[in-house]
Amino acid sequence: MTRKLFFTILLALAIGSFGWMSCEKIDEPIKIIDQKIYPENPDDTLFFKDSVSTAMRQVLLEEFTGHRCVNCPEASLMAHVLAETLDHRLIIYNVHAGNFAEPQPGTVFNTDFRSPIGIKLNTDFGIWAYPSAMIDRKPYQSSYTILKDNWETLVNAELDQPNVANLKLVSIWFPKLSTLTITAETEFLVEPAGQYRLAVYLVEDSIIAPQLNNKPVIGGDTLMNYVHRNVLRDAINGTYGEYLSESTGLATGEIYTKRYNYIVNPDWDIRHCNLIAYLGKYDATYNLIEIIQVVELAVKTD
């Protein structure tokens, strides 16, 4: 049996073993299921599964930052404290883009945290300040560049919106193949109108690298061991994802499923990688998406 055929059969079994979870009752805002699966030949085919489901409205904060941005550590800390107070219904990732994100060869700031998708988001939405954020990709005062003093108010306003759809995200990590298999399921709770797209991003958390800072309460001018949180690395299925269905008719009571195989860059520490999936209403005129639901799942590696 060829390696490709064997992996295909194994993958089908791995995905199929999650079928019984599709109709589970969820009583908490987020339900996480962690499992270790050991196939018959663990030396070659060891894989690990996780899944997470939403049952309440969650909000995405996309923070635009840079390692030479002196005000960014304070803003990042504020955002993550807010997420803690909101029981992590606020999902955060960092986009390194703009002048403050440019690497400086020959200095301690020689690491390049930028990514093609991050640069595209920065350009497409006209981000002009750092730190700043987008919140569910909705403009505020005619701008997508939202300064930190407005984050908490706007996040809470989004959380107060009714939940119109739930997401379930499943990851299967094959360490011997350096491959992630990702399944995303969408279920509408309210009859959907218009077109919707699903996007899945890969982020890397807890990267230790220098960061400029101007807040003495956080540390010195250069934080040599700064922990960079949820750095955007790549888009699994494109910057703005893909349509849930090729047909225009979406409905409640249906499960819309997308699956992806993704080979992880060996330069990234998979032990600290997370998957973020969001569902958005697509505006074809501006080629933009207004996010209505988001979910985050840590990749389990042991």
Secondary structure as UniProt FT lines:
FT   HELIX           3..16
FT   TURN            17..18
FT   HELIX           19..21
FT   TURN            22..23
FT   STRAND          30..37
FT   HELIX           42..45
FT   STRAND          47..54
FT   STRAND          59..65
FT   TURN            67..68
FT   TURN            70..71
FT   HELIX           72..85
FT   TURN            86..88
FT   STRAND          90..96
FT   HELIX           99..101
FT   TURN            105..106
FT   TURN            108..109
FT   HELIX           116..124
FT   TURN            125..126
FT   STRAND          132..135
FT   TURN            136..137
FT   TURN            141..142
FT   HELIX           148..150
FT   HELIX           151..159
FT   STRAND          165..174
FT   HELIX           175..177
FT   STRAND          179..188
FT   STRAND          196..204
FT   STRAND          207..208
FT   STRAND          211..212
FT   TURN            216..218
FT   STRAND          222..223
FT   TURN            224..225
FT   STRAND          227..228
FT   STRAND          231..235
FT   TURN            236..237
FT   TURN            239..240
FT   STRAND          242..243
FT   TURN            252..253
FT   STRAND          256..263
FT   TURN            266..267
FT   HELIX           270..272
FT   STRAND          273..283
FT   TURN            284..287
FT   STRAND          288..298
//
